[in-house]
Amino acid sequence: MSAVVLVLLDLMSDYGKLLHSWEIYSHTFPPLQVTRSCSGNQEKDPTSWKREVLVSVYTRYHLSRCLLSVLPELMPETPDGQLTSRSPDPKLAPNICSKVITYECCPGYERIPGEKGCPAALPLVNIYNTLGVVGASTTQMYSERARLREEVAGPGSFTFFAPSNEAWAALPAEILDALVSNVNIELLNALHYHMVNRRLTSEELKHGSSFSSMYQDSHVHIHHYSNGIVTVNCARLIKPDQHATNGIVHVIDRVITAVSNNMQSIIDIDDDLETLRAAFAAAGLNTLLESEGQYTIFAPTNDAFAKIPRETLNRILGDPVALKDLLNYHILKQLQCAESIVSGTPMETLQGTSLEVGCDDDQMTLNGKAIITKKDQLGTNGVIHYISELLIPDSAKTLLELAEDSPVSMATRLFVDAGLSSYLTGSETLTMLAPLNDAFKGSVTMTPDLRKVMKNHILKHRLSSKSLYHGQELETLGGLKLRVFVYRNNLCIENACIAAHDRTGRYATMFTMDKVLTPPVGTLMDVLKVDDRFSQLVGAIQNAGMTELLNQEGALTFFAPTDEAFKAMPQADLSRLMRNPQQLSGVLKLHLGEGLLVSGGVSSHTRLTPLQGDKLELGVRNYTVYVNKVPVVDADLMATNGVVHAVNSIIKPLAPKADREQADGPAAAPPAVDSRRFRNDDLFEKVLRSHSSRTMNRSQ
């Protein structure tokens, strides 16, 4: 292993680049990852950190292919000494687009019986002969038929983007027949289009560049993606940099054709895109389709538009703002060939939000759906992928449409049953507070009181959660004022907290709430008086002379002892307490915290200052709030001047911290890290201490 480390450090020149490579790998690639190498794609066993790091370094910095000759102990072998090949496990790597993963000798090297790796270097040969040893023998055969052999075997310096044998086999029969039936013109022209009259290594194939081919100077278009994948006219280089005496061969995974039309022309001549063509014209986006740029369009077919309810489609087509948002949501800001997709990645659209582009086996996906029916229709200013479903962004939806694809179906039904449909489908600027389905217990039927509740879940103005501030008041359609509470861990409106990102529609916004809102109906004292569980507490408050305190304006949090809490006290102690107003006031003020804290604002080690005493320590375990280790049995009884949380025990001051730790016993010692596994490998000790390794451990 020390020899490997020395080779790596020598080739990388400094350890910082090595760590950078490991960090990129650990944050970018899933457990089984397709990566570039001189031998094509390789699968890295996720159980072997050493192999992952070394192959990642090799891939990232394009080290010399002879490096594999000093890494044979890292590559699995069959009993006969050959390097193995396998395919990725779809359960472990669901987003790897079904690429075949192989280990093999780098071209120009071969094995020696009895020795590991591929140490024997072969002499370079011309391009024609190179085609025969890099998996492009079909291209070699067609070069012979088209009388191209003399050119690619003779003097010169060429780059040949050579389709693999599998690429020719995948070509539709009618296209292949048309080529081979006219070898002197069609086939020769097709092969010349795969050639450039100069030597171009993969490092010279820069993203967005183009080069004149040897067919009428028609350009081939290069895209070099950040994940290391390189494409030419959206065909992936699967074996780059196969050097020859008269140039270089890059094996590609498909046969490419000349590109002459822009995206507007492609859409204009395809009858399957007739509705899309009309929509682009209505939105005034034809200029974009004709302009210079590098875009990706996910083009809905006529059938995709036909799947949308007629009322919804007519509304969007008749609204210039919604229509433009809809179309821009189908356009990425950069050109993304299908072959560049390795795993689900958010990509920004012209509309401003993102689409997740990924894979499901060999299917390209959008937002997790395999709806792409035709890929890589390349134009001079971008690429088009055909899709079978129309993608409607939130910004083109009504409130009702936003709610239909969110986990708030119960609230949606109740809004409709309450006669509020016109607000959900109209053009009025509003904010809907939609409780999650889990917020409703059992079956719920509409009543006059519930109708009022639902009306108070719609705010009169369109808001963003980012604009809310502590103490803000929000007016509902029902005429109530709801308070905003900002905590370290949550943003709440009365007793309910926002449970998901805003959904911003065409005219209105939807906040997803974790509870049904219960606006206050009186002061703290009023809340206690109308609840039979607090009859003894009400009497104690009056005895202590605290009635005015609980009726006056302010913001208090009352952990209110129920009758059960008083019954749990020894009768003598209770009687003595009730006869001593000063002592009783001190006990009750320990239950009153300064500030209004709803249960959603409680996190671990939350503290409140009581009106009397040191502190109240709060935490959450199994969805239950605890205060000084006493569980809250009923939370968030909202009042105009505070909130009540019911407890079934009298709260007592906490013992000093040292006493509590002694009572609880010593804390368990953290498990020791066994460093002996890596003590003989300095490289991996450094990797373990790196930032990316610590990040990975935290996420596990």
N, C-alpha and C positions, 0 to 999 in steps of 0.2 A: 504493500500500500504506500510506503514512503516514496517509491519511484513515481507512482501516480501523482502524489501531492507535489513532488518536485516539478514534474512535467506541467501540471496545471499552473503552479505559481510562476513558472518561467514563461508560459504562454500568455498568462493573464497579466503579468508584469506587476501587479500589486493585489494585495488581499482584499482591498476595498471593492474592486470590481467583482470578485468572487461572491462576497456577501450581497452585493447589489443583485447579482444574478439569482441567488437563492431567494432574496426577498421578492423579486418579480415573480419567480416561479410559485412561491408559497401563496401569493395573493392573487395570482391570475389563473392558474390552471386547476382543474378538478383532479380527483385522485388518480384517474387514468387519463393520460393526456397525449394527444397526437402532437409530435414535435418534429421540426426539421432536422435532418442530419444528412450526411453525404449518402446514406443508403436509403433515403426516403423517410417513411414514418416509423416511429418506434414507440412501443408501449413500455412504460416504466412501472415495475411492480411497486404498488404503494406501500408495501411492507419494508422496502429497502430504501432507507434514507440516503445511503451512500450512492446508490445508483441514481436516485432522483437528482441529487445535487450535481454529480459529475456529468450526467447527460444534459442537465439543464445548462450547466456552464458551457458544455460543448456546443449545445444548440444556440445559446444566446450569442456567443461570440464567434461562431463559425470557425472553430479551431481546425487545424489541418486534419484531414481524414485519417492520416497515419496514427492519430491519437488512439483510435480504436485498437490498434495493434498492441498497445500497452494496457488495455482495459479488458482483456479476455476473461479475467476472473469475475468481472461484474456482469457478464452476459450468460444467460442459461444455455446449456448445450444438451444435445441429444446423446445417447450412448455412442453413436458413431462419430461424435466430435463436431457435428454440424451445429451452427447457431440456429436456435429455434425460432419459430414464428407462431403467432396466435392472433386472435381477434379480441377486442375489448369485451368485457362482461357488461351487457347493457344495464344490469342492475346496479353496478358500481359506477358506470359512466353513461348515464342516460342521455347526455348532451354531446356526444362525440361524433354524431353524424355517421355512424357505422363505418368508420375508416378501418381498413385492414392494416394491422400493425405487424411489422416484420423486423427481425434482426438478420442481417446478412453482411457479407464482406463488402467493403467499399469498392466501387468499380476501380479497376487498376491494381487491386490487391487480391491475393488468393491465399487459401490455407496451405499449410505444409503438414503432411501426416505426422502425427506425434507431437505437434506443437500447438499451443493455444493461440487464439486470435487469427489474424490474417496478415502475417508478417511479410509475405512475398510480394514485392512490387513488380508489376509488369511494365514493359515498355509502352509508351504512347503509340496509338495507331491513328489513322485518319478518321474523319467523321463517318464515312460509310461503314468502316469496320467497327467503329465504336457503337453505332446503332445496334449491331448484332449482339453486343454483350451487356447492354443496359436495359433490356426489356423492350426494345423498339424494333424488333426484327421485321414486323409488318411494314413499318415505315421504310426499313431497308429494302424490303421486297418491292414496294411501290416505287422507290427511288430507281431501282433497276428497270422496272417496266416503263417508267416515264423518261428513261434515258438521262437521269440525273446523276447516275453513279460517277461518271467521269468528272463532273463538277465537284461533288462532295468528297471525292477521293483524291482530287488533284490539288495544285497549289492554291493558296488563298488564305483568307481568315474570315470564317463565317460563324454565325450563331444559328443553331438549328433547334427550334422548339418542336421536338419530335413527339408526336402522339404515341402513347404506349400501345401495346398490342390490344389491351382491353378497350382503349379508346376507339380504335378502328372497329372492333367487334360490336361496340355499342352504337355505331353510326346506323341510322335507318337504312334499310336495304335499298330503297329507291335512290337515295342520295349516293350511296356507295356505288351502285350500278352505273349511275350517270358519270361518276368520276372515272371508273376503270374502263368504261366503254369508249372513252376518248382520252387515252393516256397521253397523247402528244400535246393536248391543249388543256383540258379541264384538270386532269390529275397533276400535270406539271405545274399549272398555275396555282393549284391548291398547295402543293409542296413548297413552291417558291414563296407563297404567302407566309409559310412557317419559318422562313429564313431571313436573316439580316446580314448584310455584307460587311460585318465587322464582328470581332470577338467581344461578347458582353458577359461578364460574370454576374452572378446573382447580386453581388454588392453594387453593381452598376445599374441594376434594374430598380430605379427609384420610383417611389409612389407617385402616380399621376403622370409619369413620363410616357412618351411614345417614340417609336422608331420606325423608319421607313423600311418596309419589307422589300424583298426582291421580286414582288409581283406588282408592277406598275407603281412602285413607291407607295403603295397603300400602307397605312400605318398599323402597327400592332400596339396595343394599349396595355401598359404595365400598371399593376397595383401591388404595392409592397406593404402589407398590413402590420400593425404593431405586434400581433401574435406570431410574427415570423413567416406567415404564409405569403407566397408570391404568386400572382396570377398574370397570365397574358390573355387578353380578351376573355377574362373570367375562367380560363382553364388553369388549374393549379399545377405549379411546378412540383412534381412528386420526386424527381431525382435531378436536382440542379447541379450545375458545375461539373459535368462529365467532360473532362479535358481531352482534346485530340490534337494531333500534330498541326492540323489546319483550321483549328477553331475550337468550338465548345458546343456541347449538346446539353439541353435542358429537357428532360422527359416530362411531358404534360399529360393530363388525364382526359383530354378530349381533343377532337379535331376542331380547329378554329376556322372561322370564315371572316371575310373582309367586312369592315364596319363602314357604312357610308351614310346612313340616315340618322338624324337626330331623333329625340324621343317624340316630338310632335309628329314627325312623319311616320314613325312606327305605330302610333295610336291612330293616325288618320287612315291607314290602309288596312286596319284589322277590324272586321265587322263585329268581333266579340267585345270590342271596347267602344261600341257606338254610344252607349249611355254616358260613359266616362268622358268621351270626346265632347258631347254636348254640355256636360257639367263643367268641364274646364273652360269652354268658351263662355258660358254664362257667368263664371266667376272671374273672367278676365285674366286667366293664368296661361293663355297660349304663349305669351311672350316669354314666360319662364321656361316652357318646354322647348323653345327655339334658341334660348340664350346659351352662351358658353357656361360651362359648369360641370360638376361631377355629382349628380344626384342619383338617388335610388327611388323609384316609384313602385309601390305595391298597388298594382292596377286591378280594381274590382271589375270583373266581367259583367256583361249584361245580366246574367243569372244572379250574380251577387246583389245587384241593385233590386232585382225582382223579389228577393227574399224579404226585403224590408216592408213593413206595413205601409200601404199606400198613403195613409194619412200622415205618417211620420216622414216619408220620403217627399211628399208634396210640400210639407212645411219647411223642410230643409232646403229643397230646390228653390222655393220661393223666398228664402231669406238669404240675401247676399253675404251677410256676416257669417251665418252658420255654414253656408255652402263652402265659403273659402276656408273656414276652419276644418271642415270635413276633408276637403281635398288636400290641404297642407298636412293633415295628420297622416296621409298616405305617402308623404315624401320625406326621405331622410336627407340630411344636409351633406352627406358624403356618399360616394359610390361604394356599395357593398355587394360584391359578388357572393353567390351562394357558397362557393368553396372557401370563403374567408371565415365562415361561421364555425366556431369551435364549441362554444357554450352559450347559454342564454345571457345576452348582454343588452342592457338598456341603451338605445340609440336615439338621439334627439331628432325630432321631426321639425319641419318648417313651422308647424303650428305652435311649437314651443314645449310640448310635453314629449314623453319618450315612448317608444315601442320596445318591447323585449323581443329580440330576434334570437332564435335558438334552434335546437334540433330535437327531433324525436326519431331515434334510429337514423334512417337515411332521409327523413323528411325534414325540410326546413320549416320552422314554426314562427308564428307571430303571436305574441302574448300567450304562449303555451298551446296554441292551436295549429294543427297541421293543415293549413288552408291554402298553401301555395301550390298551384296546379301547373305552372310553367315558370322556369327559372332562367335568369341570365339572358334576357333579350337586350343585347348591348347596343347602345347608340353612341353617337359621337360625344354626347354630353351627359351620359348617365346610363343606368341599367334599369330594366323593367322586369318585375316579377309579377305574374298574374295570380290573383287570389280569388277564392270562391265565396268570400264573405266581405260585406262592407264593414269597415271599421268606423264607428261613430264616436268621436271624442266627447268628453264631458261637456266641452264648451258649446256643443251643438245640441245638447239635450235639455228637455224640460225637467222640472223637479220630479215628476212622476217617472220619467225614463231613468233618471239617476237612481231613484229608489228601487226600481225593478231589478237592477243588477247589483244590489247591495243586500247585506243580511238584515234588512229592516222591513221584511214583507208584512209582518204583523202591524207595524206602525202605518205602513202604506195603506193597508186595508181599513184601518181605523180612521185615517184621514179622509178616505173616500166615504166611509159610512157616516162620518160626521158632517158630510155635505161640503167638504173643502176641496173638491176636485178642481174647481175653477182656478184655485190658487196654485195647484200642482201642475197645471197644463197651460196656464196663461203666461202673459208677458210682464207681469208685475214683478218689481224687484223686491225679493224677499229672502229670508233665511229660514230654512226648515230644520228644527231640532228633532231628529229621527232616532228614537230609542232602538237599540238592538233587540232582536227577537227574544233573547234571553232575559230581557228586562221585564217581560210580561209573564206572569205566573198563571198557568192553566189557560182555559178558554176565556176569552174576553168578549162581551157583547156591548153594543152601544147603548148608553143611557144619557139623559140630559147632562148629568155631572161629567161623564166622560167626554161628551161633546165639548164642554167648556175646557176640559183639560187639554184636548187635542188642539183646540184653537189657540191655547197659550203655548203650544209648541211651534208656532210660526211667528217669526219676528217681522216687524214692519219694514225693515231695511235689509239690503244685501250687505253682508259682512264677510270679513275674512278673519279666521281665528288669530292670524298674526297681528291684527289691529286691535284685539281686545286687551284691556288693561284692568288691573285690580280695582274693584270698587265701581266699575262702569255699570250703568243701568241700561237694560235693553227692553224696549217696549214690544209687547206681543199684540197680535190681532184682537185678543180678548181684552186688551186694555191694561194688563198687568205690567209691572216693572220687575224684570229679573236682574239679579245681581251677578256680577262676574267676580270669580275668585281665582287668583293666579298663585300657584304653589310651585315649589321646586320640581315636583314630579308630575304635575297635572294642571290642566286648565279646565275650570269648572264653571257651570252656570247653575246657581242654586245648588241642589244636592247632586246633580248629574255632571259627569265629566266627559269631555270630548274623547272618544275612543278610537278615532281614525282620522286620517288626513281629510281636509275639506274636499268636497266634491262641488266644483264650480260649474254650473250649467250656463245655458244661453242667457238667462235673465236672473236666475236665483242660485243660491248656494245651499248645500246640505251639510249640516254637522251631524255626524253619527255619535249618539250619546249612549253611555253605559247604563243609564237608568231612566225611568219615567220621571219627569220633573214634578216636584211637589212644592209649588210656591208657598211662601209663608202666609198665614192667615191671622196672625196675632203676635203678641210679645212672647218672650220666654215663659212668663207667668201664665199667659193665656194657653199656651201649648200644654203646660203641666196640668192646669185646672180641668181641661176637657178630656184628659186621659186617666182612667180609673187606676192605672198602675202606680200613679204618683200621689195618691191621696195623703199618705203620711208625710211625704216630702213637702207638699203644699202647706200642711200644718206646721212643719218644722221651719219653713221659710218665714211664715208669719210670726212664729215665736221668736225667731232670731232678728226680726225687724228688717228683713231683706226684700220685702215685696216691692218697694219702690225701685231698688237696684235692678230687679228683673223686669220691670216695666219701662224703665227709662231707655232713651236712645243709646245705642252703643253696638258693640260687636263682641259677644262672649260665646265661649264654648262650655256648655254645661254637661258634665258627665253625671247624669241625674240618677240617684239611687231609687230603685223601685221599692214598693212595699215589701217585696221579698227580701231586699237588702236590709231593711230595718228589722224584719222578723228574725233574721239570722243573728242579730246582736243579742247578747244576754239581756234579759228583761231589766235587770237592775242597772246595767250600764246605760240602756236606752232611756230609762226613766230619769236617771241622774243627768244625762245629756240634755234631755228636753227641758229640765228645770233650770238649766244654766245657759241663758241666751248668748252670752259672750263666747263660751266654749262651743256651743252649737254653731254660731256664726263662723268660728274658725274652721270647723269641720266642713261646713258647706262651701266656704270660700276655697278650700283645697280642691273642691270638685269643679270650680269655675276657672277656666283658662282665659287669658287675655287674647283677644282676636277670635275670628270665626274660622274654625277648621272643620271642614266636612271630611267624611271618611276617605274620599278619593284623594285628599291632600296628605294623607298619612303615609309615610314611608318608614323604613327601618331607622330607629333612633331619632324620631321626630320629638321635639320638645316644645312644651308650652309653659309659660309662666303663670302659676295660679295666683288668684287674688290674695291668697295667704299661704305661705309655705315656700319651700325651695323650688321644686320643679315637678312637672308631670312628664313622664317619659312614655312615649307611644311607639307602637310597632304593629306589624301585621303578620299573622301566621295563619295559614290555611284560610285566607280570605276573611279572617276575623281581626278586628282592631282590638288592641290591648292598651290599657292605660295603667301604669304602675303595676303591671302583671294581672290586672283585672280585665276580663273580656267584656266588650260592649255587646249587648244582646239585641239592641235595636238602634240603628244609627240614622242620623240625618233627619231628625224631626225639625223642620226649618221654622224659624221665627223671624220677625222683622228686625230684632236686635240680637240675633245669635242663632245657635243651633243646639239641639238637645240630643245627647247620646245616652240611652238607657243602660245602666249597669245593675247587676243583681248582688253586688257586694259594696260595702263602704270602702272607699279608696283611702289607703293609708300612705303616709310619707315613706319613700324608699329609704332603706338603710344605706349608710355610707358605702361607697363603691368597694372598698377593701373588705368590709363585712360581707357584702353580697357575694364577692368572689370566693371568700372563705366558705360561705354557706353552700355555694353551688359546687365547691370542689375545684381542684386545679384544672386549668384548661388543658386539653389534650395537646401534646407536642406535635408540631407539624411533621409529616413523614419526611424522612431523610431522603435525599436524592442520591441514588447510586451512581456515582461518577466513574466507577471502575469499568463500565461498559465502553467508555470512550477514552480512557486514560492513555491508551497507546495510539491514539489517533488525534493529533493536534488539530488537524483540519476540522474535524467534526466537533471538537470541544469549542472551537471558535464559532462554528455555525450555531451551536446550542446557545451560546451567549449573545448571539446577534439579536437585533430588534425583531426581525421577522419570526425567528424561532420562538421568542417569548410571546409574540402575538398569536402564533399558532397554538401554543399550549393553553393560552387563556380561552381560546374559542372551543377547545375540545370538551 
